Amino acid sequence: MAQQDSISSRLTTVRQRIDDCAQRAGRAPGSVTLLPVSKTFGEEPIREAVAAGEKRLGENKAQEIRSKFEPLSDCGIDWVMIGNLQTNKAKDIARMASEIQSLDRLDLAVALERRLQHEGRAIDALVQIKTSTEPTKYGLPPDELLPFLRQVARDMPTLRIRGLMTLAINLRDQDAVRACFRTLRQLRDRMREEAIDGIEMERLSMGMSGDFEIAIEEGSTEVRIGTAIFGGRIYNDDYYWPETKTRPVK
């Protein structure tokens, strides 16, 4: 039996909450995918999550994927990049990640295409859309999505576009949070109508530990959960991956 408050038990709780929320929204249990986010956590808690059945993990920084890739290579993890990515880190994602959910600009797409061609690989990608006014949030403006998708479809065969991702506004106002998620769903629906060859618009990655139930109500197909599974971010030598140690912004 899993220990109370272990990563395994937290995963069980989160999975149940996701399915319960999906059912309340009139959707089938299992229709919403969980992406555990292991940022700042090291080998032991990640191996616990893998042992509990999670083989796909999200990371916010390319250097964390690079640091964890070899030590955890025996786990068969599919690493998913979900944070803002600088073009000079594209080589790490092209070599080590199975997916990027933060594709948000043309120069990044070009850099990834070049590196993926070099690696002889193709990866899934979600386009990150800016749905809030917060200056700290990254993302492609909604009105730039259609020409962006057309160019990727025409020129970048190694980037398999599967859908959209967003970060909701960081407010207690649930209506404002809901509006971000609704904007993404409506944008996805409009892009479906465009029917661009080679572009899929099936997935909506939206919702985190504090707002994933609202996201599911608004049509999310995947939620990115970190704190509710791994606990609060711990910045010490026991849990924080040494090569990426920085202090949290207060």
N, C-alpha and C positions, 0 to 999 in steps of 0.2 A: 504494500500500500504506500502511495506517495505521502511523504511527510507533509503536515499542514504548512501551507505557505511556501512550499517548494516551487521551483519553476514548473515542474510537471503539474502540480495542482493549480497553479495560476493559469497555465495553458488550458487545462480542462475548464476552468471557470470562464475564461475569455471565449473559448470556442462555444460554450453553451450560451453565453450572452449574445454572441453573434447570431447563432441559430434562432434564439428566442426572438430577437429583434427582427430578423428576416421574416419569421412567421407572422409577427404582429403587423408587418408591412405587406402581408399577402404574398410573400415570396417563399420558395421552398427552402427548407434547411439544407445547408451545404452549397447554396447558391452564392454565398459571399466568401471569398478566400481570405485567409489570415496570412499576413506577412509580418512575422516577428522582426523587430528592429533591435539589433544587438550592439548598437553603437556604444562605445566606451567600455564594454564588457569583454573580458578575456576568455581564455580557453575553457576553464571549468564550467561557467554558466552556459556557454554556447554548447558544449558537449552535453550538458543536461537537456537543453532544448532539443538537440538532435536525437538523443535517446528517447525523448517524449514524442518523436515523430515529425519534427520540423527539419526539413532538409533545404529549405529556401529561406535565406535571411537577408534583411535589408541593412545597409550601412550608409551613413551620411557622408563619409569621407573616403576618397580613393586610397589614401595612405593606410586606412584601417583595413580595407580589403587586402592591400598588398602585405600588410603585417601579419594578417591571419591566414592568408591563402595557403602557404606551405605548412605551418604548424598544424592546420586543421584539414589538410588534404585527404587524410584517411576517412573523413566524415562524409565525403561526397556532397558537400554543400554547394548549392547554386547561389552565388552572391548577386545581390540586386543593389545597384547604386540608386539611392533615393535623394541624395543631397546635391547642392550646387556643385558643378564640376568645371574646373578650369581646363582650357584646351590642352595645356601642357601635361595634364594627368590622363588624357584620353588613352594613352598607350597602356596604362594599367587596367583600365576598364575593358579595353579591347582584348587584352590577354587573359584576364581573370574573371570578369563578370559574365553572367548569363543574360543580364538585362539591365537597362537603365530606365528609370522612371522620371528623370529630371532633364530630359532633352528639351531645351528651352530657347535655342537660338541657332542661327545658320552656321556660324563659325564653329560651334561645337559639333554640329552634325557633320560638317566637312572634315574636321579633325578625326572624329570617330570613324568615318568612312575610310579615310586614308589608312588609319592604323588597323582597322578590321580587314581591309584588303591585304595588308602586309601579313597579318596573322592567319589569313585564310579562313576567317570566321564570319558568322552573321549572328546578331543578337536581337532579342525583342526590345522594343522601346516604347515608352509612353511619353507623350508630349506634355510637359508641365505648363499649365496655364495660370496666369496671375488673375485671381478672382477677387482679391481684396486690394485696398488702397495702401496697405502697410508697406513702407519702404524697405523693410527687412525681408519681405517675401519676394522670391524670384518667380519668373514665369514669362512665357510668351503672351503678349496682349491678345485677347480673343480675336480682335479684328485682323490679326496677322496670321491666324492659323491656316486658313485655306491656301494662300499662296505658299506657305511653308510646307504643307503636306504635299502639294503638287510638285514642289521642287525635290523633296526627299524621294517621292515616288519615281520621279524621272531620273534622278542622278545618283541615288544612294541605295543600291540594292542590299547592302549589308545591314541596313537599319530596318527591321521589320516592325512597322508601326502597328501597335495593337490597341491603342486607346489613349486616354488622357489621364492626367494626374493634377491635383491641386492641393494647396495648403489653405485652410480656411482662416479667416481673420481671428486673431487671438483676443476675443472678447467674451464676457459672460452673457452677452446678448445673444440668445439662441436664434432669434430671427435673423440677425446679421450673419451668423455662422451658417444657418440653413440657406441663406441667399447665395453664399459662395458655392455650396454644393449644387444648388439648383441651377446656377449659371453654367457649371461644368456639364451637367446632364443635358441641358438644353443645347449647349454648343455641340456636344457629342451627337445629339439627334440631328442637328443641321448638317454636320459633316457626313453622317450616314446618307443623307439625301443626295449629297454630291457624288457618292459612289465612285471614289477615285480608285483606279486600278492599282492593286498592290497595297492598299491601305485598309486596315481593319479598324473598326470603331466599336469593338465589343466591350472593352474594359474601361472601368472608371475607378481609379485608385484615389480614394478620398476617405478621410476619417482616421483619427489617431486615438490614443487612450482616452482623451477627454471629450471627444465629440463623435466617436465612431457610430453611435446609435442614431444620431441625427443624420449622418452620412448614409447609413443603410436605408433609412426612411426616404432619402432623396435619390436612391438608386445606385449607391456604391456597389461595385462588384468585388472590391478588395479594400481591406483596412490595414493600416500600418501601425502595429501596436508594439511599443517598447516598454514604457514604465509599468503598465499593468501586468507584464509578464516577467521582466527582469528586475523590477523595482526601480527606485530612484537612481539616477546616474551617480556612480561612485567614482571619485577621482583620487584613487590611491593605488599603491603598487600591487594590491591583491586582485583588483578587478580591472583597473584601467590599463589598456594595452600600452606598454612602455614607450614604443616608438612614436606614439601619437599623443603623448601626455601634454595637455594644456589645461589651464584653469578655466572653469566655466565663467561665462559672462554674468555678472551680478545684475 
